[in-house]
């Protein structure tokens, strides 16, 4: 066999290998949309009501609080930082609002509750961004602190919120629930911030290489602080949405496990734990998949324990996808 023939064969082999490799990232990126479609078809076969418009509107309400936290959380993770205390801040914000309604009225209570979220976000941001403390340790501390503080302030569930506030939980505008509109507003705002503002560009740059971002003039500390403030604001808003939906503020259970749901959705959405890239639209798709999963299992009359176990499996699979994406480069 001539050298020319060997060279041609080697070239074709390299070409096929290159083509095979190029399909890897494509298939990885399509995994989430394909999973959503297959899951929808599966639940439809088990419960035809699953694909009705009313049920999908119901899913949008179910995922509204998760999406409201997941958007700022995802942006923070793009910078290579994390906040594991979002569930506790959601619960604490709900308790604060429930306690303040009788004294401050609806408008002022909402403002104060959002400021509480901003305040704790600022605290996390200063400790992580300015003093360079571990984000995992800091936010785990916040998680424990706020959960205990909320139960201390309100050992028993709070009820009897003003009707004008409770309307947020069941009211509709133009045929869609108010909670759905709030969720969409948060998502669109996040997308606009990441695509068209300096904050979005700086966030990704910090996630790629924090030291290099500092050297080119990005105010890394201030940016990280601002990102944590956004997460705190999102968690407080989600807390208000949660208590409006259930018309109660149970300090012992409100927001419990929310951080796991958020983390699962964000990883499913393709944002690596190390940061540096990501798409909020894909995160929204990850949130929707979790909502479909929960809704479908309920329609199938599956016990809560099964739902928790399946969600845990999805989290592990999401972590596996994260590893695969990083290996693909």
One Martini backbone bead per residue (centre of mass of N, CA, C, O) as a GRO file, in nm:
protein
  329
    1UNK     BB    1   0.096   0.036   0.023
    2UNK     BB    2   0.084   0.353  -0.017
    3UNK     BB    3   0.143   0.659   0.122
    4UNK     BB    4  -0.096   0.802  -0.012
    5UNK     BB    5  -0.316   0.608   0.090
    6UNK     BB    6  -0.260   0.637   0.391
    7UNK     BB    7  -0.307   0.943   0.405
    8UNK     BB    8  -0.600   0.938   0.308
    9UNK     BB    9  -0.708   0.753   0.533
   10UNK     BB   10  -0.623   0.933   0.770
   11UNK     BB   11  -0.788   1.179   0.685
   12UNK     BB   12  -1.066   1.042   0.703
   13UNK     BB   13  -1.045   0.962   0.999
   14UNK     BB   14  -1.009   1.251   1.110
   15UNK     BB   15  -1.272   1.360   0.993
   16UNK     BB   16  -1.462   1.165   1.144
   17UNK     BB   17  -1.366   1.242   1.427
   18UNK     BB   18  -1.442   1.539   1.406
   19UNK     BB   19  -1.742   1.493   1.355
   20UNK     BB   20  -1.801   1.332   1.613
   21UNK     BB   21  -1.708   1.552   1.810
   22UNK     BB   22  -1.904   1.783   1.713
   23UNK     BB   23  -2.165   1.628   1.825
   24UNK     BB   24  -2.140   1.641   2.129
   25UNK     BB   25  -2.237   1.933   2.204
   26UNK     BB   26  -2.507   1.911   2.060
   27UNK     BB   27  -2.627   1.678   2.228
   28UNK     BB   28  -2.594   1.818   2.499
   29UNK     BB   29  -2.778   2.069   2.427
   30UNK     BB   30  -3.036   1.872   2.353
   31UNK     BB   31  -3.111   1.720   2.614
   32UNK     BB   32  -3.321   1.908   2.744
   33UNK     BB   33  -3.539   1.937   2.522
   34UNK     BB   34  -3.582   1.631   2.494
   35UNK     BB   35  -3.669   1.580   2.786
   36UNK     BB   36  -3.921   1.756   2.779
   37UNK     BB   37  -4.071   1.607   2.553
   38UNK     BB   38  -4.067   1.319   2.675
   39UNK     BB   39  -4.207   1.393   2.940
   40UNK     BB   40  -4.468   1.498   2.817
   41UNK     BB   41  -4.546   1.233   2.672
   42UNK     BB   42  -4.553   1.050   2.917
   43UNK     BB   43  -4.770   1.206   3.086
   44UNK     BB   44  -4.986   1.189   2.867
   45UNK     BB   45  -5.019   0.876   2.883
   46UNK     BB   46  -5.107   0.891   3.195
   47UNK     BB   47  -5.228   1.209   3.159
   48UNK     BB   48  -5.400   1.397   2.934
   49UNK     BB   49  -5.421   1.668   3.106
   50UNK     BB   50  -5.124   1.769   3.092
   51UNK     BB   51  -5.164   1.922   2.786
   52UNK     BB   52  -5.325   2.141   2.897
   53UNK     BB   53  -5.359   2.471   2.946
   54UNK     BB   54  -5.436   2.474   3.247
   55UNK     BB   55  -5.195   2.302   3.342
   56UNK     BB   56  -4.968   2.495   3.237
   57UNK     BB   57  -5.056   2.727   3.413
   58UNK     BB   58  -5.014   2.575   3.675
   59UNK     BB   59  -4.710   2.535   3.638
   60UNK     BB   60  -4.635   2.838   3.634
   61UNK     BB   61  -4.713   2.876   3.932
   62UNK     BB   62  -4.529   2.658   4.061
   63UNK     BB   63  -4.249   2.801   3.927
   64UNK     BB   64  -4.232   3.105   4.003
   65UNK     BB   65  -4.041   3.103   4.251
   66UNK     BB   66  -3.808   2.947   4.127
   67UNK     BB   67  -3.751   3.148   3.896
   68UNK     BB   68  -3.703   3.405   4.069
   69UNK     BB   69  -3.437   3.276   4.185
   70UNK     BB   70  -3.281   3.143   3.942
   71UNK     BB   71  -3.192   3.392   3.787
   72UNK     BB   72  -2.995   3.530   3.993
   73UNK     BB   73  -2.843   3.270   4.059
   74UNK     BB   74  -2.728   3.224   3.773
   75UNK     BB   75  -2.570   3.485   3.756
   76UNK     BB   76  -2.390   3.426   3.996
   77UNK     BB   77  -2.271   3.157   3.880
   78UNK     BB   78  -2.129   3.296   3.635
   79UNK     BB   79  -1.919   3.419   3.861
   80UNK     BB   80  -1.854   3.167   4.065
   81UNK     BB   81  -2.099   3.183   4.259
   82UNK     BB   82  -2.287   3.118   4.573
   83UNK     BB   83  -2.632   3.050   4.719
   84UNK     BB   84  -2.759   2.844   4.992
   85UNK     BB   85  -2.985   3.062   5.138
   86UNK     BB   86  -3.255   3.110   4.971
   87UNK     BB   87  -3.470   2.947   5.125
   88UNK     BB   88  -3.445   3.095   5.400
   89UNK     BB   89  -3.503   3.380   5.289
   90UNK     BB   90  -3.779   3.319   5.191
   91UNK     BB   91  -3.900   3.235   5.466
   92UNK     BB   92  -3.825   3.494   5.624
   93UNK     BB   93  -3.977   3.694   5.445
   94UNK     BB   94  -4.257   3.575   5.495
   95UNK     BB   95  -4.259   3.625   5.801
   96UNK     BB   96  -4.217   3.928   5.800
   97UNK     BB   97  -4.471   3.995   5.642
   98UNK     BB   98  -4.677   3.860   5.836
   99UNK     BB   99  -4.599   4.051   6.081
  100UNK     BB  100  -4.645   4.344   5.927
  101UNK     BB  101  -4.933   4.379   5.813
  102UNK     BB  102  -5.088   4.489   6.078
  103UNK     BB  103  -4.885   4.761   6.088
  104UNK     BB  104  -4.815   4.864   5.763
  105UNK     BB  105  -4.930   4.725   5.541
  106UNK     BB  106  -4.883   4.638   5.220
  107UNK     BB  107  -4.676   4.828   5.085
  108UNK     BB  108  -4.469   4.857   5.320
  109UNK     BB  109  -4.420   4.556   5.359
  110UNK     BB  110  -4.299   4.497   5.083
  111UNK     BB  111  -4.062   4.693   5.104
  112UNK     BB  112  -3.932   4.579   5.363
  113UNK     BB  113  -3.892   4.289   5.262
  114UNK     BB  114  -3.705   4.360   5.025
  115UNK     BB  115  -3.491   4.496   5.210
  116UNK     BB  116  -3.416   4.243   5.361
  117UNK     BB  117  -3.303   4.096   5.117
  118UNK     BB  118  -3.090   4.309   5.049
  119UNK     BB  119  -2.938   4.298   5.320
  120UNK     BB  120  -2.848   3.995   5.304
  121UNK     BB  121  -2.713   4.021   5.031
  122UNK     BB  122  -2.505   4.228   5.125
  123UNK     BB  123  -2.372   4.057   5.338
  124UNK     BB  124  -2.275   3.833   5.150
  125UNK     BB  125  -2.119   4.016   4.952
  126UNK     BB  126  -1.911   4.130   5.150
  127UNK     BB  127  -1.791   3.860   5.251
  128UNK     BB  128  -1.717   3.755   4.961
  129UNK     BB  129  -1.616   4.010   4.793
  130UNK     BB  130  -1.440   4.173   5.011
  131UNK     BB  131  -1.330   3.922   5.216
  132UNK     BB  132  -1.301   3.641   5.066
  133UNK     BB  133  -1.508   3.440   5.139
  134UNK     BB  134  -1.674   3.157   5.146
  135UNK     BB  135  -1.972   3.103   4.992
  136UNK     BB  136  -2.056   2.839   5.129
  137UNK     BB  137  -2.014   2.915   5.427
  138UNK     BB  138  -2.177   3.177   5.438
  139UNK     BB  139  -2.456   3.059   5.326
  140UNK     BB  140  -2.486   2.840   5.538
  141UNK     BB  141  -2.506   3.038   5.770
  142UNK     BB  142  -2.758   3.183   5.663
  143UNK     BB  143  -2.944   2.944   5.655
  144UNK     BB  144  -2.941   2.887   5.963
  145UNK     BB  145  -3.010   3.165   6.074
  146UNK     BB  146  -3.287   3.217   5.926
  147UNK     BB  147  -3.436   2.966   6.017
  148UNK     BB  148  -3.417   3.026   6.322
  149UNK     BB  149  -3.533   3.316   6.319
  150UNK     BB  150  -3.810   3.249   6.200
  151UNK     BB  151  -3.898   3.048   6.432
  152UNK     BB  152  -3.869   3.257   6.661
  153UNK     BB  153  -4.075   3.473   6.553
  154UNK     BB  154  -4.257   3.207   6.430
  155UNK     BB  155  -4.371   2.913   6.556
  156UNK     BB  156  -4.629   2.981   6.392
  157UNK     BB  157  -4.842   3.009   6.162
  158UNK     BB  158  -4.947   3.250   5.932
  159UNK     BB  159  -5.246   3.447   5.894
  160UNK     BB  160  -5.452   3.680   5.753
  161UNK     BB  161  -5.428   3.836   5.493
  162UNK     BB  162  -5.472   4.069   5.287
  163UNK     BB  163  -5.662   4.075   5.007
  164UNK     BB  164  -5.472   4.254   4.825
  165UNK     BB  165  -5.243   4.039   4.853
  166UNK     BB  166  -5.376   3.759   4.791
  167UNK     BB  167  -5.442   3.828   4.490
  168UNK     BB  168  -5.158   3.753   4.381
  169UNK     BB  169  -5.213   3.432   4.406
  170UNK     BB  170  -5.509   3.434   4.212
  171UNK     BB  171  -5.482   3.639   4.011
  172UNK     BB  172  -5.558   3.802   3.691
  173UNK     BB  173  -5.397   3.890   3.366
  174UNK     BB  174  -5.486   3.828   3.060
  175UNK     BB  175  -5.529   3.510   3.170
  176UNK     BB  176  -5.291   3.539   3.372
  177UNK     BB  177  -5.119   3.498   3.632
  178UNK     BB  178  -4.949   3.708   3.830
  179UNK     BB  179  -4.711   3.518   3.893
  180UNK     BB  180  -4.636   3.476   3.596
  181UNK     BB  181  -4.568   3.771   3.532
  182UNK     BB  182  -4.342   3.800   3.734
  183UNK     BB  183  -4.164   3.577   3.623
  184UNK     BB  184  -4.131   3.701   3.338
  185UNK     BB  185  -4.007   3.968   3.433
  186UNK     BB  186  -3.752   3.845   3.557
  187UNK     BB  187  -3.647   3.699   3.305
  188UNK     BB  188  -3.627   3.941   3.112
  189UNK     BB  189  -3.442   4.111   3.287
  190UNK     BB  190  -3.206   3.912   3.294
  191UNK     BB  191  -3.155   3.901   2.989
  192UNK     BB  192  -3.097   4.203   2.950
  193UNK     BB  193  -2.860   4.222   3.142
  194UNK     BB  194  -2.675   4.004   2.999
  195UNK     BB  195  -2.686   4.136   2.696
  196UNK     BB  196  -2.688   4.488   2.757
  197UNK     BB  197  -2.477   4.496   2.998
  198UNK     BB  198  -2.200   4.536   3.192
  199UNK     BB  199  -2.276   4.336   3.411
  200UNK     BB  200  -2.291   4.088   3.230
  201UNK     BB  201  -1.998   4.096   3.126
  202UNK     BB  202  -1.859   4.096   3.405
  203UNK     BB  203  -1.970   3.831   3.512
  204UNK     BB  204  -1.837   3.644   3.303
  205UNK     BB  205  -1.545   3.739   3.346
  206UNK     BB  206  -1.524   3.643   3.640
  207UNK     BB  207  -1.581   3.342   3.578
  208UNK     BB  208  -1.334   3.295   3.397
  209UNK     BB  209  -1.137   3.543   3.539
  210UNK     BB  210  -1.090   3.724   3.812
  211UNK     BB  211  -0.806   3.842   3.781
  212UNK     BB  212  -0.835   3.948   3.491
  213UNK     BB  213  -1.075   4.134   3.548
  214UNK     BB  214  -0.918   4.319   3.739
  215UNK     BB  215  -0.685   4.404   3.537
  216UNK     BB  216  -0.908   4.541   3.327
  217UNK     BB  217  -1.110   4.711   3.549
  218UNK     BB  218  -1.294   4.540   3.710
  219UNK     BB  219  -1.529   4.557   3.976
  220UNK     BB  220  -1.545   4.286   4.150
  221UNK     BB  221  -1.658   4.341   4.431
  222UNK     BB  222  -1.906   4.507   4.344
  223UNK     BB  223  -2.032   4.293   4.161
  224UNK     BB  224  -2.073   4.072   4.371
  225UNK     BB  225  -2.250   4.233   4.560
  226UNK     BB  226  -2.476   4.289   4.353
  227UNK     BB  227  -2.549   3.992   4.301
  228UNK     BB  228  -2.639   3.930   4.594
  229UNK     BB  229  -2.861   4.140   4.602
  230UNK     BB  230  -3.031   4.010   4.377
  231UNK     BB  231  -3.082   3.746   4.526
  232UNK     BB  232  -3.219   3.868   4.774
  233UNK     BB  233  -3.451   3.999   4.618
  234UNK     BB  234  -3.559   3.737   4.489
  235UNK     BB  235  -3.620   3.587   4.757
  236UNK     BB  236  -3.821   3.794   4.872
  237UNK     BB  237  -4.019   3.785   4.637
  238UNK     BB  238  -4.074   3.479   4.663
  239UNK     BB  239  -4.191   3.499   4.947
  240UNK     BB  240  -4.437   3.669   4.871
  241UNK     BB  241  -4.550   3.471   4.660
  242UNK     BB  242  -4.589   3.227   4.848
  243UNK     BB  243  -4.790   3.354   5.061
  244UNK     BB  244  -5.001   3.435   4.848
  245UNK     BB  245  -5.065   3.147   4.746
  246UNK     BB  246  -5.115   3.006   5.053
  247UNK     BB  247  -5.199   3.206   5.284
  248UNK     BB  248  -4.910   3.157   5.432
  249UNK     BB  249  -4.642   3.139   5.714
  250UNK     BB  250  -4.440   2.870   5.748
  251UNK     BB  251  -4.139   2.862   5.904
  252UNK     BB  252  -4.066   2.542   5.890
  253UNK     BB  253  -4.128   2.514   5.545
  254UNK     BB  254  -4.058   2.769   5.406
  255UNK     BB  255  -3.819   2.698   5.155
  256UNK     BB  256  -3.758   2.412   5.181
  257UNK     BB  257  -3.525   2.305   4.933
  258UNK     BB  258  -3.488   2.537   4.720
  259UNK     BB  259  -3.181   2.523   4.662
  260UNK     BB  260  -3.196   2.250   4.511
  261UNK     BB  261  -3.384   2.335   4.284
  262UNK     BB  262  -3.210   2.563   4.175
  263UNK     BB  263  -2.953   2.402   4.119
  264UNK     BB  264  -3.078   2.201   3.925
  265UNK     BB  265  -3.181   2.404   3.711
  266UNK     BB  266  -2.904   2.535   3.649
  267UNK     BB  267  -2.754   2.278   3.562
  268UNK     BB  268  -2.953   2.200   3.341
  269UNK     BB  269  -2.897   2.488   3.193
  270UNK     BB  270  -2.556   2.486   3.174
  271UNK     BB  271  -2.426   2.593   3.437
  272UNK     BB  272  -2.139   2.602   3.572
  273UNK     BB  273  -1.996   2.594   3.886
  274UNK     BB  274  -1.752   2.787   3.771
  275UNK     BB  275  -1.856   2.942   3.544
  276UNK     BB  276  -1.850   3.181   3.246
  277UNK     BB  277  -2.146   3.069   3.162
  278UNK     BB  278  -2.474   3.104   2.999
  279UNK     BB  279  -2.844   3.048   3.000
  280UNK     BB  280  -3.158   3.161   3.086
  281UNK     BB  281  -3.333   2.992   2.898
  282UNK     BB  282  -3.224   2.718   2.998
  283UNK     BB  283  -3.303   2.759   3.289
  284UNK     BB  284  -3.606   2.781   3.233
  285UNK     BB  285  -3.621   2.491   3.125
  286UNK     BB  286  -3.532   2.357   3.390
  287UNK     BB  287  -3.766   2.460   3.558
  288UNK     BB  288  -3.990   2.334   3.383
  289UNK     BB  289  -3.909   2.041   3.420
  290UNK     BB  290  -3.961   2.034   3.725
  291UNK     BB  291  -4.259   2.113   3.704
  292UNK     BB  292  -4.346   1.872   3.533
  293UNK     BB  293  -4.259   1.652   3.727
  294UNK     BB  294  -4.439   1.732   3.965
  295UNK     BB  295  -4.711   1.737   3.817
  296UNK     BB  296  -4.708   1.447   3.700
  297UNK     BB  297  -4.689   1.296   3.973
  298UNK     BB  298  -4.955   1.400   4.081
  299UNK     BB  299  -5.137   1.285   3.851
  300UNK     BB  300  -5.019   0.985   3.938
  301UNK     BB  301  -5.022   0.960   4.256
  302UNK     BB  302  -4.757   1.024   4.382
  303UNK     BB  303  -4.557   1.031   4.630
  304UNK     BB  304  -4.352   1.252   4.782
  305UNK     BB  305  -4.104   1.067   4.808
  306UNK     BB  306  -4.073   1.012   4.504
  307UNK     BB  307  -4.024   1.303   4.421
  308UNK     BB  308  -3.763   1.343   4.582
  309UNK     BB  309  -3.597   1.116   4.453
  310UNK     BB  310  -3.615   1.215   4.160
  311UNK     BB  311  -3.487   1.490   4.210
  312UNK     BB  312  -3.216   1.374   4.303
  313UNK     BB  313  -3.150   1.234   4.036
  314UNK     BB  314  -3.154   1.491   3.863
  315UNK     BB  315  -2.917   1.627   4.007
  316UNK     BB  316  -2.706   1.416   3.930
  317UNK     BB  317  -2.747   1.445   3.624
  318UNK     BB  318  -2.671   1.744   3.615
  319UNK     BB  319  -2.383   1.704   3.714
  320UNK     BB  320  -2.301   1.522   3.479
  321UNK     BB  321  -2.347   1.733   3.255
  322UNK     BB  322  -2.140   1.932   3.361
  323UNK     BB  323  -1.894   1.751   3.319
  324UNK     BB  324  -1.934   1.701   3.014
  325UNK     BB  325  -1.911   1.994   2.922
  326UNK     BB  326  -1.624   2.046   3.033
  327UNK     BB  327  -1.488   1.823   2.857
  328UNK     BB  328  -1.583   1.953   2.582
  329UNK     BB  329  -1.539   2.284   2.630
   0.00000   0.00000   0.00000
